[in-house]
């Protein structure tokens, strides 16, 4: 599914940067505004981002303080109930948004920078550099994303920073393949060939002509990858390899309540719904951006 999203995103990368900016300034924005799913995703994501930013001011309780009885059901005092130790689940969810969104954004930034650099070098220069770098990428693709993240965590040890690094490393092959494929196409376009013939340096050609045409697909893929990073980061915490107690993190909260689903369903249900809503919102927004940046969608 992730490779399909990358291929779809790459379809918009062959047009010149100026023409893409012209499309994005008018028809692209109109297409995005008409996409109700993208707007709904943007609203949900903005709500979580706002909650994360204002967490100390809007959370009713300290996220690690014992403020009630153990496993107290949702009530007027504790809207989402309390966990096994009597901590307020709503407060922990609000503070947990900070960590989950940070995992998504920072890990995507790591994968974006490392993967884009690898793809640019391989696609622009070709030859031996392309062969060596792509064989390394192929070796990484031999592992599923979550398994590769687990390997990195096993080598570095559990912890939030290591989770961000592990999730970022697992996404490097996606960015590398996308950028390389786009670069192979763009470097053969007439205006790029003309810039090279006129004596433009590799650095100038890459920054002025290659990178602007790759930005659209990268924005789409990065948006989609934020949702995947949130899921993988939560899964690692669920397995005990990410955030450690008493950190308020959605995956860890879901794991803490799994043994009490029969009698205290709220302990896992609300954190699970938070993970679902954030990942769904990012994917809806990413799908809307893909359609808005795709000239075939705009023309329809």
Steps between C-alpha positions, in 0.01 A plus 500: 500500500779741584679422171176563311464839666857583403440400137181704484676799650788469253263540207482876563876552509586534131356849439722808540498665839351826371209318339434303817490818707247642253277195532531493878416867540148468358360162383701308759365704789147475365532122470629477856222720638238287324641181652289447812717215622812716485324784681374263770851359541646850526247596768566186706875539467480868593294411807762250619781747428319771695439260788868408503609865497260601778527180704614664829210743481211278390579168667283470812765314703869425514552203261708301750322598821270255684174695503229235545413142573648223291308419178228753564256507204432818299312757705451873537817518709713285269351521151697200373543322829819409681764237438631220720685744727223760517646746248263705284489350149385820327798692639736224393349497150548873462862486612550183298414694184826686545706184491307321224503801267867562578582139412315539170659831401858439614522147362362620165757781496778245554375277220437797270849647535693173479282343231482811281878546508550135409248518217643824360856365490392168348262649246705799387847346479402141414775251429683341789346734758153398385587131511651506848234722660205317348636163606512631857144625462392163360657329802298726730183429300550130567378571854144615568492850648403392851754217502777736390399742775513215751852411384614859554334516842661169597839645412450839668271409788150622590416868531314777319804638318595154381142444383515817289831391350376145437179613330694756297753243381222259401352765266827591325451249212162652407644849464811374322300309238256785444767768460720280283211416266399865469861609452558248220208654311571866572869492414411406140257791453612763245537794737716294738719386212528862386604615846773239508613586146532866596747407772273486802664324792351180637406683819319775309316257272389284792383790718342712225349235273491155660396572858204732419346232279540232766344707779139422405533120524713537814235712672235239423711204609617678816142579597397138454809380687416708808193281554704186448769626739238564769373143458848343504611713796188403694554134409858512632380659824224239518768231480696668780784621276402867480376732773546368851267544803375739626529691170155586357529348152206359304653163413619445854158596638334251267734225618435583866126448459497189282471263794193683632286531187214296648453715809676827412461542125574874513864446594589372152207625292566873530877480432429264211247741355752785534754302296234416241372857468846656463618244243172523306513881499853506360413244233189693393702820474776323309253352254352845443845648439579221254186575303564875510859463374408249228428683173278214382275548803495878459405474134194299589 
